[in-house]
């Protein structure tokens, strides 16, 4: 019986749940013995000139080894990331420490190095910075006016733009609806904050990072330090969550290389939770305008999405995110005419980066809100409007106006499955009953159908190494490193399936650039379809090699061998056998295989989510009652893992719709930069999720697998938002921006 597709519990959990995990702050490496502690002094102002930094008092404090400002650091600044249309202006560089100007609350201004962490906190408070406040720019529309420039040398706040609206897009439409939508700024806030440690050994530097992609970090460090690959090692041990915000190396972490070299001792940095909320990259932060037009029978003829991306103070990955949004602009729908216009703009706020889905949830949120706005305008049920416009099975492979080609899909089947499972007709009847009664607790039903691009950076591929050791155990090396996804379980299952070796005898190793020099880490829902395929192919090569060697050693034809319980046996002669251990012991050069796997193009899993909420019309309070979803992930390797990813994704998506939002006042001060004020969703606010699964295997990889890690977030956010608006539509409410807090809902009711 195949192990693939069965419910195998996560092998990682016993170790992690019994305090057996090893995170950067737990490391007791010999190279880190006597490590100094690094504390950053951060700007309390959103926009100001730095007139003077006085470090004298801090230097005199016991335990202080050094205090450094930008004048002391000879590292080159970080160039802007790729943007919407090439690189943003070259002047928009990101220094390791603020040089001359601070551009957001939380920007590092100075760094203190001490013997203990407590000494660092005390010394940081004694660093005195004299600021000359400048006018902050917090709102994207204000930034677009270019009246106050964050980078005067650039001459603009715009990081890039692409596309122009056309005048005739909606010609021939009987109905046209337009609406501005806020896809709010959110914080990743992983359980483990950002941490890093650094040590030099001669000319070689080693960085231990809490990060999603060791190899990419190594390359960025190499570029920043001007070192060859063999002189930089990056290790990412256990990582306590990332959600996209731990992609790429942080300036604080790279600065550790300078400090460790300068002081001749290893150093370590562990940020505080309040630092994390203001200094780690935020997500989403798109202001959108949707315009949709069509016939009164529900046929959509044209759709336009205009995006203004808040990049934050420095162009990082956030400057590129609208490209993913534009790529997925029309979602699951066959719309004849589609336009997308995008621009990025810097503001005096925390830089924006990837956040679970990275540009794709923003596309779905926009088009699904547009579908509901259109349905409400023409008086047709939103489920029916979707059905009339979904791409049909016979249209695949389907090339979208965004220029991507969807490989497979059963969109209508997925929609119908959710409607049936939720008993959609009964829900609408209950809703009508409450409306007729004038009940104060109204029912809302929200739909969202989505398609996502997984492994969008598929051409980079992924590496896998499988090696049978002399004791019969297996070593798996992978360039894909987990931070909660379940690699140790899924990759071991793939190897066990091919080699017949027990899961407990398979070790999965990741996140060390000396052991695994090539790889892309974990992001973009790529781990199974690329990393898993590389491991599977490597295991297949080991299987072929093992069969050939066993046949040679037993002196029999390969066709007469079969693999039974992890041993090679001669068919019909069970007493003649050779174990994997014996083979490995008798093989010169080892019984191993290396594979670098790439796909010709990304895959496009899909799904439909339905959320049911209850809204108190007197208080605006929203109760989240049900969530039904169908999600496609191609071939399912382990339902336990896919369900876990879907649960987490739905919770995260619903949280943005109902609770989460990073806010700033007019002066650029964060208004909820602690866990008391930033509202996370808890189990108490969540219903039990009703999960349905569809499997439409792709032909692009040997597993038939597609990504699943971000699906829940993509589908849940607009489904929940649409449900809240739907509950109040009979009262004249047409839109409520996220998050649907009681105050925001109450105001919408009273202003309708």
NORPEDA-V56535 format. One record per backbone hydrogen bond with DSSP energy under -0.5 kcal/mol. NH is the residue of the N-H (numbers start at 1). CO is the residue of the C=O. E is the energy in kcal/mol with one decimal. If there is no record, write none. Layout:
# NORPEDA-V56535
nh=NH co=CO e=E
nh=NH co=CO e=E
This chain:
# NORPEDA-V56535
nh=5 co=637 e=-3.2
nh=6 co=3 e=-1.7
nh=8 co=6 e=-1.3
nh=9 co=7 e=-0.5
nh=16 co=12 e=-1.9
nh=17 co=13 e=-3.3
nh=18 co=14 e=-0.9
nh=19 co=16 e=-0.8
nh=20 co=15 e=-2.8
nh=23 co=21 e=-0.6
nh=26 co=23 e=-1.9
nh=27 co=23 e=-0.7
nh=27 co=24 e=-1.2
nh=32 co=29 e=-1.7
nh=33 co=30 e=-1.4
nh=35 co=32 e=-1.6
nh=36 co=266 e=-2.9
nh=37 co=114 e=-3.2
nh=38 co=268 e=-2.7
nh=39 co=112 e=-2.7
nh=41 co=110 e=-3.2
nh=42 co=40 e=-0.6
nh=43 co=107 e=-2.4
nh=46 co=667 e=-0.6
nh=48 co=102 e=-1.7
nh=49 co=132 e=-2.6
nh=50 co=100 e=-2.6
nh=51 co=49 e=-0.7
nh=51 co=130 e=-3.0
nh=52 co=130 e=-1.2
nh=54 co=128 e=-3.5
nh=55 co=53 e=-0.7
nh=59 co=55 e=-2.4
nh=60 co=56 e=-1.4
nh=61 co=58 e=-1.2
nh=64 co=61 e=-1.7
nh=65 co=113 e=-3.0
nh=66 co=113 e=-1.6
nh=68 co=111 e=-2.7
nh=70 co=109 e=-0.5
nh=72 co=69 e=-1.8
nh=73 co=69 e=-0.6
nh=73 co=70 e=-0.9
nh=74 co=72 e=-0.5
nh=76 co=224 e=-0.6
nh=78 co=94 e=-3.1
nh=81 co=315 e=-1.8
nh=83 co=86 e=-1.9
nh=86 co=83 e=-0.5
nh=88 co=81 e=-0.9
nh=92 co=89 e=-2.0
nh=93 co=91 e=-1.7
nh=94 co=78 e=-2.5
nh=95 co=93 e=-0.6
nh=98 co=108 e=-3.1
nh=100 co=98 e=-0.6
nh=101 co=99 e=-0.5
nh=102 co=48 e=-2.8
nh=106 co=43 e=-2.1
nh=107 co=104 e=-2.0
nh=109 co=41 e=-3.6
nh=110 co=41 e=-1.4
nh=111 co=68 e=-2.4
nh=112 co=39 e=-3.2
nh=113 co=66 e=-3.0
nh=114 co=37 e=-2.6
nh=115 co=63 e=-1.7
nh=120 co=116 e=-1.5
nh=121 co=117 e=-1.9
nh=122 co=118 e=-2.1
nh=123 co=119 e=-2.7
nh=124 co=120 e=-2.4
nh=125 co=121 e=-1.2
nh=126 co=122 e=-0.6
nh=126 co=123 e=-1.2
nh=127 co=124 e=-1.0
nh=128 co=54 e=-2.4
nh=128 co=126 e=-0.6
nh=129 co=127 e=-0.5
nh=130 co=52 e=-3.1
nh=131 co=129 e=-0.7
nh=132 co=49 e=-2.4
nh=133 co=131 e=-0.6
nh=134 co=47 e=-2.8
nh=138 co=136 e=-0.5
nh=143 co=139 e=-2.2
nh=144 co=140 e=-2.1
nh=145 co=141 e=-0.8
nh=145 co=142 e=-0.8
nh=146 co=143 e=-1.6
nh=147 co=142 e=-0.6
nh=154 co=151 e=-1.9
nh=155 co=151 e=-0.9
nh=155 co=152 e=-0.6
nh=156 co=151 e=-0.5
nh=159 co=344 e=-2.0
nh=160 co=344 e=-0.9
nh=162 co=342 e=-2.7
nh=171 co=168 e=-1.6
nh=173 co=170 e=-1.8
nh=174 co=294 e=-1.3
nh=175 co=294 e=-2.1
nh=177 co=292 e=-2.9
nh=179 co=290 e=-2.4
nh=181 co=288 e=-3.5
nh=183 co=181 e=-0.6
nh=183 co=286 e=-3.1
nh=184 co=182 e=-1.0
nh=186 co=283 e=-1.6
nh=188 co=281 e=-0.6
nh=192 co=240 e=-2.5
nh=193 co=191 e=-0.6
nh=196 co=269 e=-2.4
nh=197 co=208 e=-2.0
nh=198 co=267 e=-2.6
nh=199 co=206 e=-2.0
nh=201 co=204 e=-3.1
nh=204 co=201 e=-1.7
nh=205 co=231 e=-2.7
nh=206 co=199 e=-2.8
nh=207 co=233 e=-2.8
nh=208 co=197 e=-2.7
nh=209 co=207 e=-0.6
nh=209 co=235 e=-2.5
nh=210 co=195 e=-1.8
nh=211 co=209 e=-1.1
nh=212 co=246 e=-2.6
nh=217 co=213 e=-1.9
nh=218 co=214 e=-2.6
nh=219 co=215 e=-2.1
nh=220 co=216 e=-2.1
nh=221 co=217 e=-2.7
nh=222 co=218 e=-2.8
nh=223 co=219 e=-2.1
nh=224 co=220 e=-2.2
nh=225 co=221 e=-2.7
nh=226 co=222 e=-1.9
nh=227 co=222 e=-1.4
nh=231 co=228 e=-1.8
nh=232 co=229 e=-1.9
nh=233 co=205 e=-2.5
nh=235 co=207 e=-2.9
nh=236 co=511 e=-2.7
nh=237 co=235 e=-0.6
nh=238 co=22 e=-1.9
nh=241 co=239 e=-1.6
nh=245 co=242 e=-1.8
nh=247 co=244 e=-1.3
nh=248 co=246 e=-0.5
nh=254 co=250 e=-2.2
nh=255 co=251 e=-2.1
nh=256 co=252 e=-0.6
nh=256 co=253 e=-0.8
nh=257 co=253 e=-0.6
nh=257 co=254 e=-1.4
nh=258 co=254 e=-0.8
nh=259 co=255 e=-2.2
nh=260 co=256 e=-3.0
nh=261 co=257 e=-1.7
nh=262 co=258 e=-2.8
nh=263 co=259 e=-2.5
nh=264 co=260 e=-1.3
nh=265 co=260 e=-0.8
nh=267 co=198 e=-2.0
nh=268 co=36 e=-2.2
nh=269 co=196 e=-3.3
nh=270 co=38 e=-0.5
nh=271 co=194 e=-2.0
nh=276 co=272 e=-2.3
nh=277 co=273 e=-1.7
nh=278 co=274 e=-0.9
nh=278 co=275 e=-0.8
nh=279 co=275 e=-2.8
nh=280 co=275 e=-0.5
nh=280 co=276 e=-1.5
nh=282 co=351 e=-2.1
nh=283 co=186 e=-2.8
nh=285 co=184 e=-0.8
nh=286 co=183 e=-2.0
nh=287 co=308 e=-2.7
nh=288 co=181 e=-3.3
nh=288 co=286 e=-0.6
nh=289 co=306 e=-2.2
nh=290 co=179 e=-2.6
nh=291 co=304 e=-2.3
nh=292 co=177 e=-2.8
nh=293 co=302 e=-2.6
nh=294 co=175 e=-2.1
nh=295 co=299 e=-2.6
nh=298 co=295 e=-1.6
nh=300 co=298 e=-0.5
nh=301 co=293 e=-2.4
nh=302 co=293 e=-2.0
nh=303 co=337 e=-1.9
nh=304 co=291 e=-2.8
nh=305 co=339 e=-2.0
nh=306 co=289 e=-2.5
nh=307 co=305 e=-0.5
nh=307 co=341 e=-3.2
nh=308 co=287 e=-2.7
nh=309 co=307 e=-0.5
nh=309 co=343 e=-3.0
nh=310 co=285 e=-2.6
nh=310 co=308 e=-0.6
nh=311 co=309 e=-0.8
nh=311 co=345 e=-2.7
nh=312 co=345 e=-0.6
nh=313 co=349 e=-2.2
nh=316 co=314 e=-0.9
nh=318 co=352 e=-1.9
nh=319 co=316 e=-1.8
nh=320 co=317 e=-1.9
nh=321 co=317 e=-1.1
nh=323 co=320 e=-2.3
nh=324 co=320 e=-0.6
nh=324 co=321 e=-1.1
nh=325 co=321 e=-1.7
nh=326 co=322 e=-2.9
nh=327 co=323 e=-2.0
nh=328 co=324 e=-1.5
nh=329 co=326 e=-1.4
nh=331 co=328 e=-1.4
nh=333 co=330 e=-1.8
nh=334 co=389 e=-2.9
nh=335 co=333 e=-1.1
nh=336 co=334 e=-0.5
nh=337 co=301 e=-1.5
nh=338 co=336 e=-0.5
nh=339 co=303 e=-2.4
nh=341 co=305 e=-2.6
nh=342 co=162 e=-2.6
nh=343 co=307 e=-1.5
nh=344 co=160 e=-2.4
nh=345 co=309 e=-2.3
nh=346 co=157 e=-2.5
nh=347 co=312 e=-1.1
nh=348 co=137 e=-3.7
nh=349 co=347 e=-2.1
nh=352 co=311 e=-2.4
nh=353 co=282 e=-3.4
nh=356 co=243 e=-2.1
nh=358 co=355 e=-2.6
nh=360 co=357 e=-1.5
nh=363 co=359 e=-1.1
nh=364 co=360 e=-2.0
nh=365 co=361 e=-2.9
nh=366 co=362 e=-1.7
nh=367 co=363 e=-2.3
nh=368 co=364 e=-2.5
nh=369 co=365 e=-1.6
nh=370 co=366 e=-2.3
nh=371 co=367 e=-2.2
nh=372 co=368 e=-1.6
nh=373 co=369 e=-2.4
nh=374 co=370 e=-2.6
nh=375 co=371 e=-2.5
nh=376 co=372 e=-2.5
nh=377 co=373 e=-1.9
nh=378 co=374 e=-1.9
nh=379 co=375 e=-1.2
nh=380 co=375 e=-1.8
nh=385 co=381 e=-2.1
nh=386 co=382 e=-1.8
nh=387 co=383 e=-2.3
nh=388 co=384 e=-2.2
nh=389 co=385 e=-0.8
nh=389 co=386 e=-1.1
nh=390 co=386 e=-1.4
nh=391 co=332 e=-2.4
nh=395 co=392 e=-2.0
nh=396 co=393 e=-1.5
nh=397 co=406 e=-0.7
nh=398 co=406 e=-1.4
nh=399 co=397 e=-0.5
nh=400 co=398 e=-0.5
nh=400 co=404 e=-2.8
nh=403 co=400 e=-2.0
nh=406 co=398 e=-3.0
nh=406 co=404 e=-0.6
nh=414 co=410 e=-2.2
nh=415 co=411 e=-2.3
nh=416 co=412 e=-2.6
nh=417 co=413 e=-2.0
nh=418 co=414 e=-1.8
nh=419 co=415 e=-2.3
nh=420 co=416 e=-2.3
nh=421 co=417 e=-2.3
nh=422 co=418 e=-2.3
nh=423 co=419 e=-0.7
nh=423 co=420 e=-0.7
nh=424 co=419 e=-2.4
nh=427 co=423 e=-2.0
nh=428 co=424 e=-2.4
nh=429 co=425 e=-2.0
nh=430 co=426 e=-2.4
nh=431 co=427 e=-2.4
nh=432 co=428 e=-2.5
nh=433 co=429 e=-2.1
nh=434 co=430 e=-2.2
nh=435 co=431 e=-2.2
nh=436 co=432 e=-2.4
nh=437 co=433 e=-1.8
nh=438 co=434 e=-0.8
nh=438 co=435 e=-0.7
nh=439 co=434 e=-2.2
nh=442 co=440 e=-0.7
nh=442 co=615 e=-2.5
nh=444 co=613 e=-2.9
nh=446 co=611 e=-2.9
nh=448 co=609 e=-1.8
nh=450 co=607 e=-2.8
nh=452 co=605 e=-2.5
nh=454 co=452 e=-0.6
nh=454 co=603 e=-2.6
nh=455 co=524 e=-3.3
nh=458 co=455 e=-1.1
nh=460 co=457 e=-1.5
nh=461 co=458 e=-1.2
nh=462 co=597 e=-2.0
nh=464 co=595 e=-2.3
nh=465 co=477 e=-2.5
nh=466 co=593 e=-2.2
nh=467 co=475 e=-2.2
nh=468 co=591 e=-2.8
nh=469 co=467 e=-0.6
nh=469 co=473 e=-3.3
nh=472 co=469 e=-2.3
nh=474 co=505 e=-2.8
nh=475 co=467 e=-2.8
nh=476 co=474 e=-0.5
nh=476 co=507 e=-3.1
nh=477 co=465 e=-2.6
nh=478 co=509 e=-2.0
nh=479 co=463 e=-1.5
nh=481 co=212 e=-0.5
nh=481 co=479 e=-0.6
nh=489 co=486 e=-0.7
nh=490 co=486 e=-2.5
nh=491 co=487 e=-2.7
nh=492 co=487 e=-0.6
nh=492 co=488 e=-0.6
nh=493 co=489 e=-2.1
nh=494 co=490 e=-1.8
nh=495 co=491 e=-1.9
nh=496 co=492 e=-2.9
nh=497 co=493 e=-2.4
nh=498 co=494 e=-1.4
nh=499 co=495 e=-2.9
nh=500 co=496 e=-2.3
nh=505 co=502 e=-1.6
nh=506 co=503 e=-1.9
nh=507 co=474 e=-3.1
nh=507 co=505 e=-0.5
nh=509 co=476 e=-3.4
nh=509 co=507 e=-0.5
nh=511 co=478 e=-0.5
nh=513 co=234 e=-2.2
nh=515 co=512 e=-0.5
nh=516 co=512 e=-3.2
nh=521 co=479 e=-1.9
nh=522 co=212 e=-2.2
nh=523 co=521 e=-0.5
nh=526 co=523 e=-1.0
nh=530 co=526 e=-2.1
nh=531 co=526 e=-0.9
nh=532 co=527 e=-2.0
nh=533 co=528 e=-1.0
nh=534 co=530 e=-2.2
nh=535 co=531 e=-2.1
nh=536 co=532 e=-2.7
nh=537 co=533 e=-2.7
nh=538 co=534 e=-2.2
nh=539 co=535 e=-2.7
nh=540 co=536 e=-2.2
nh=541 co=537 e=-2.2
nh=542 co=538 e=-2.2
nh=543 co=539 e=-2.4
nh=544 co=540 e=-2.3
nh=545 co=541 e=-2.5
nh=546 co=542 e=-3.1
nh=547 co=543 e=-2.5
nh=548 co=544 e=-2.2
nh=549 co=545 e=-2.5
nh=550 co=546 e=-2.7
nh=551 co=547 e=-2.2
nh=552 co=548 e=-1.9
nh=553 co=549 e=-2.6
nh=554 co=550 e=-2.7
nh=555 co=551 e=-1.3
nh=556 co=551 e=-2.2
nh=560 co=557 e=-1.6
nh=561 co=558 e=-1.9
nh=562 co=569 e=-2.5
nh=564 co=562 e=-0.7
nh=564 co=567 e=-3.0
nh=567 co=564 e=-1.6
nh=568 co=578 e=-3.1
nh=569 co=562 e=-3.1
nh=569 co=567 e=-0.6
nh=570 co=573 e=-0.7
nh=570 co=576 e=-1.8
nh=571 co=560 e=-2.9
nh=571 co=569 e=-0.5
nh=573 co=570 e=-2.4
nh=576 co=573 e=-2.1
nh=577 co=575 e=-0.7
nh=578 co=568 e=-2.3
nh=580 co=566 e=-1.0
nh=583 co=579 e=-2.1
nh=584 co=580 e=-2.8
nh=585 co=581 e=-2.3
nh=586 co=582 e=-1.4
nh=587 co=584 e=-1.0
nh=588 co=586 e=-0.6
nh=590 co=587 e=-1.2
nh=591 co=468 e=-0.7
nh=592 co=590 e=-1.0
nh=593 co=466 e=-2.0
nh=595 co=464 e=-2.6
nh=597 co=462 e=-3.0
nh=597 co=595 e=-0.6
nh=599 co=458 e=-0.7
nh=603 co=454 e=-1.5
nh=607 co=450 e=-2.0
nh=608 co=630 e=-1.7
nh=609 co=448 e=-2.9
nh=610 co=628 e=-3.0
nh=611 co=446 e=-2.5
nh=612 co=626 e=-2.3
nh=613 co=444 e=-2.4
nh=614 co=623 e=-2.7
nh=615 co=442 e=-2.8
nh=616 co=621 e=-2.7
nh=617 co=440 e=-3.3
nh=617 co=615 e=-0.8
nh=620 co=616 e=-3.0
nh=623 co=614 e=-3.1
nh=625 co=612 e=-2.1
nh=625 co=623 e=-0.8
nh=626 co=612 e=-1.7
nh=627 co=688 e=-0.6
nh=628 co=610 e=-2.9
nh=629 co=690 e=-2.5
nh=630 co=608 e=-2.3
nh=631 co=692 e=-1.5
nh=632 co=606 e=-3.0
nh=633 co=634 e=-0.6
nh=633 co=694 e=-1.0
nh=635 co=704 e=-2.2
nh=637 co=635 e=-0.6
nh=641 co=638 e=-0.6
nh=642 co=638 e=-2.0
nh=643 co=639 e=-2.6
nh=644 co=640 e=-1.8
nh=645 co=641 e=-2.2
nh=646 co=642 e=-2.2
nh=647 co=643 e=-2.9
nh=648 co=644 e=-2.2
nh=649 co=645 e=-2.3
nh=650 co=646 e=-2.7
nh=651 co=647 e=-2.3
nh=652 co=648 e=-2.2
nh=653 co=649 e=-2.6
nh=654 co=650 e=-3.0
nh=655 co=651 e=-2.0
nh=656 co=652 e=-1.6
nh=657 co=653 e=-1.7
nh=658 co=654 e=-2.1
nh=659 co=655 e=-3.0
nh=660 co=655 e=-2.8
nh=662 co=185 e=-2.9
nh=663 co=661 e=-0.5
nh=665 co=669 e=-1.9
nh=668 co=665 e=-2.1
nh=671 co=663 e=-2.8
nh=672 co=663 e=-0.5
nh=677 co=674 e=-0.8
nh=678 co=674 e=-2.6
nh=679 co=677 e=-0.6
nh=680 co=678 e=-0.9
nh=685 co=682 e=-1.6
nh=686 co=683 e=-1.1
nh=690 co=627 e=-3.0
nh=691 co=689 e=-0.8
nh=692 co=629 e=-3.3
nh=692 co=690 e=-0.5
nh=694 co=631 e=-1.7
nh=696 co=694 e=-0.5
nh=697 co=695 e=-0.5
nh=698 co=704 e=-1.1
nh=704 co=701 e=-1.2
nh=706 co=633 e=-2.2
nh=711 co=708 e=-0.7
nh=712 co=708 e=-0.6
nh=714 co=710 e=-1.9
nh=715 co=711 e=-2.4
nh=716 co=712 e=-2.4
nh=717 co=713 e=-1.4
nh=718 co=714 e=-0.6
nh=719 co=715 e=-1.2
nh=720 co=716 e=-2.7
nh=721 co=717 e=-2.3
nh=722 co=718 e=-3.0
nh=723 co=719 e=-1.7
nh=724 co=720 e=-2.0
nh=725 co=721 e=-2.0
nh=726 co=722 e=-2.6
nh=727 co=723 e=-1.9
nh=728 co=724 e=-0.7
nh=728 co=725 e=-1.1
nh=729 co=725 e=-0.5
nh=729 co=726 e=-0.9
nh=731 co=728 e=-1.7
nh=732 co=729 e=-1.7
nh=733 co=728 e=-1.6
nh=734 co=732 e=-0.5
nh=738 co=182 e=-0.7
nh=740 co=657 e=-2.9
nh=741 co=739 e=-2.2
nh=745 co=741 e=-2.7
nh=746 co=742 e=-2.8
nh=747 co=743 e=-2.4
nh=748 co=744 e=-1.9
nh=749 co=745 e=-2.2
nh=750 co=746 e=-2.2
nh=751 co=747 e=-1.6
nh=752 co=748 e=-0.7
nh=752 co=749 e=-0.6
